[in-house]
């Protein structure tokens, strides 16, 4: 975007803000955050406040993807719950303002941590961060979504069967080559889907370390971000997705803690994190953990395949999207390794 286009965009934003959030004043500058592979986010400076503008990406999009209006609705509904979220300010559904739908939320300064080994945190405090993350997730799953007006935010029941169908379809729509491990994993998941147990709650869909902001120098979470994939679903989908960090490779585009000595690092192991989660929610330990983990690897691989395809098409929000395509096959292979664990192989 050249200077003239940027000026025109700020002028259009100012006109829209004057009608929908006049307390903000005029739009002064808009700067894109480097992070983020899906919905681009920008720091918007106005006369009276700094904000975050989150919009749909440019280009042709898969059906139901990048629903920023759903994100806005959800964080609006969570404002007065124990789940920390940014303040929801205004939603623009008029594509003509800046070229796509967007919403405004509060800018929340704090610490965003990217490495699950937490090298910035002293050893004896690292467990606090992990338990804070898991505890906040449990609080999300305890929210009464009907009382929040979100009864129609998703379809309760048969979550895994529906999600497997959805992400298989999304994966096929964005596939650029045959990946045998993905095909095998999809087959195993279809053959081993647990019977529906009736659990339904708000799930984040992409809950991980770098999608939260901590208060400066504290393990307390200030805001949970990136709700694009949120829906009503099975709580174990979120927990297993988060726990993948303990199994992902130590190096690469998405860092994990595979083969690390967690005790030496001062980081709780998988069982301890599951126990803490269950304690906060007041439930027994879940069954079918291997299925939940295998599904999480498949789903992340399917998501990254979509990111990669958008990168090839020139529509991704970062050049890193192209490199993400290299992760699809290894993630599927890790999912298959969990299935062999389930079979006792």
N, C-alpha and C positions, 0 to 999 in steps of 0.2 A: 504494500500500500504506500503510495507516494504522499508527500506532504499535503497536497491539495485534497486528495481523497480522505486523509485523516482529519483534516479540518472540516470537511463536509460531514463526516461521520459524527464528530463531536457536536456540530451544529444540530444534526438530526437528534442526537441523544438529548441535548439540552432542551429542544422543543418538546420531546416526549416526556422528559423528567418534569418539566414545568406543569404538565397536565396530570401526571400520575404520582409524583413524589416531589412536590415543589419545595419541601423543607431541605432538599439537598443543594439547591442552587444550580449553577451552570456546570456542565461537564468541561473539565479543564484538560485532562490528558487520559489516555488509554494505553496501557502497556501490558503486553501478553506475558503470562507466566510461562517459564520454560517447561515446567512439568505438565503432564497430562497428555494422554494419547487419544482421548475420545472427544468429550465436549471441551472446546477451548475456553480457558478462563483468563480474565484480564483484571488488572488493578485499575479501577476507575477513580480518578481524583476529581472531586467536585468542590465547589466553594466551601461547603461546610462539613465535608466528611469524605473519608476514603471508603471505597466499596469494592466488591468483587462482582464483575459482570461475567455471567456464564451463558454461553450460546451454543446453538447447534453448529456443527462443522459445515463447511461448504461442500457442494457436490451432491451426487446421487447417494442416497442412504438406504440401508436395509429397512424393511418395514418394521415399525415399532421401536427402532433404535433411536438413541439420543433424545429421549423425551424430556426435555428440560422443564416442560410444564408439570410433569409428574414429580420431578425433583423439587420444584418450588412448592407444590401442594404438600409434599411429605414434610419438608423442613418447616413449613407453616404449621402443620398439625402437631409437630413435636416441640413447639416452642415452650410449652409449659409442662414438660415431662422431665424425668431424671436424665434423659439423654441430651448431652450438650450438642447443640447445633448452632450455626450462624443465625442471625436475625434475618428472617425473610422480609424483603422490603417491597418489591414490585415485580410483576411478570408482564412481559410484552409479547403478545401473540401475533403482532403485526409484522410480517416479514419485510415489509417495505422500509422500516425504520433504519435498520443496519444490515439488511440482507437475510436475516434469519431470526427465529424466535430466540429470546433471551430473558434472563431474569437478573435482578439485583439482590445481593445479600450483603450483610456486614462483613467487613474485613477484620479478621481475627488474628492479631499478631501473636506469635508464640514460637514454639520449637516444633519443627517437622523433622523427624528422624528417618533416615533411609536405610541404614544398615541394621539388620536384626541382631547383630552382635552387640549393638549399642556401645561402640567404642568411646562415644562422647560422655558416657555416664559411668561413674565409678562403680566398681564391681558390686559392692554391697547394696546398691540402690537399683540395680537392673531388674531384679525380681518385681519390685514395686511397679515398674512400667508394664511388665507383662501381665501382672495381676490386674492392673488398672484397665488395660485393654480388654482382657477377658471379662472383667466385671462390668464394664460399660456395655459390652455386647450382650451380656446376660440381662442387664437392665432394659436394653432395647427390646429383647424378646419377652420381657414382662409387661410391656406397654399394652394397655387395652386399646387395640386399634379401632374397635367399634365406638368406644367413648371418644376417640379422636376424630371421628367422622371418616374413617378409612375402610369401612366395611366393604366397599366396592373397589379397593385398591388392587385387588388380585382375586384369584379363585382359590378358596380354601379347599384342601383335600387333594390327594393324588399329585402332590407337588413334584415328586421325582419323575413320575411317568410323563407329566406335562413338560417339565424342563428338559428331559432327555429328548423329547420330540422337538422342542423348540430349538435347542442348541445344535442338534443334529442337522436340522433344516438350515439354520444360520451357517453352520460350518460348510455344508454342501453348497450353499449359495455363494460363499466366498472362497471355496477351495481353488487352489492354483496348481495342485499336483496331487497324485495319489499318495497318501501316507498310511501304510499298512497298519501301523500301531494304532492310529485313530480308528480305523475300521474295526480292528479287533476289540478295542476298548468299548466302542459303542455297542458291539454285539454282547460283550460280557455284561455291561450295565443293563441292557434290555433284559437279559436272562436272569439277572440277580437283583432286580429292584424289590426292596422290601414291601410288604403289605402296608398300606396307609395306616398310620397309628393315630390319626385325628389331630395331631399337633399342627397349629397354625399361628403365625405371628408375623409382625413386621420383620423382614430380613433386609439387611443392607445390600448384600449381593457382591460387594467388593471390599470387604472389611479386612484391612491390613495396616501395618505399622505406618506407612507413609500416607494413609488417607485420614489421619487424625492430626490435630494440632494440640500439643501439650502447652500448659502454662509455662512461661519462661522458667527454666531450672527446676521444674516440678514434674512429678509423675501423674499429676491430675490432668485429665483431658479437658481442653478448652472447647474444642469443636470437632465433631465428626463430619468429614467432607465426602464429596463424590457419591451422591445417592442415585446415580443414573440407573443402576440395575436393581434398585429396591422394589420389593413387591410383598405380597402376603405369601408366606411359604413355610417350609419346614426349618426349625431353628438349627438343626444340625448342619444344614447347608452352609450357614455362616461360620459356625464353629470349625468345621472341617476345613473350610477354605482358609481360615486364619491359621490353623495348625499346619498347613502346608509349608509355612516358613521354616519349620523345623526339619523339613525333608528336602527342600530345594537346595541345589548346589551352592557352594559358598561364593563362587564367582559367577559373573555373567550379568545379563541385563536385569534379571530379577534375583537378588541375593537371598540366600537362605543359610541354614546352619547345618547342612548335611555333613555328617562325620565329625562335627565339632564336639568337644567335651563340654557339655552344658554346665556341669557342676563347676568346672574351672572358670567358666565365663560368668557364673553367678546367675544363670538363666534357668527358670523352671523347666522341667521336662514335660512331655505330652500328657502324661497321667496327672501331674500336679495341676496343669492348666485346666484339664477337663474336670478335675475334682473341684477347683475353685469356681469354675463356671456353674457346675451343678449346685454348689453350695449357695451361690448368689441367687440362683433361680429356685432353689428348694426342690430339686428333682433328683432321681436316681441316675446313675451313670447310663449312658445310652448304649443300645445294642447296635449292630451293623456298622461299626465305625469304619471297617475296611471299605464298605460300599460308599459311605459318605466321602471318604478321602479319594477313592478312585474317581468318583463323580466330579469332585472338585478339580482334579488334575485335567479331566476331560473338558470341563467347562472353561477353565482358564485357557486351555489350548484352543478351544473354539473361539473364544473372545479374541485371542491374539492373532488367529487366522484372519478374522475380520479387520483388525487393525492393520495387518500386513497388506491385505487386499486394498484397503483405502490408501495405504502408502504407495502401492504400485500405481493406483489410479490418480495419484497426486492430490488426494483429499485428506490425508492424515494431518493431525495438528503438530506433528514433529517428525523430523528425519529419522528419529529413533524407531519409528513404526516399521521401517523396512527391516531393521535388525531383529525386530520382534518375531518376524516370520521364522527365523532359525530356531525359535524355542518350541514351536508346535510339536515337532516329532519327539524331542526329548521329554516334554511334558507328558505326552501320550505314553511314552515308554515307562515313565515313573508311575503313571496310573496303572499300567499293566503289572508293574512290580508289586503294587498293593494288592492286586487281584490274586497274584500268586501267593502272597502272604495270607490272604483269606483262605486259600485252598491248602495252606500248610506246606507249600512247596519251597 
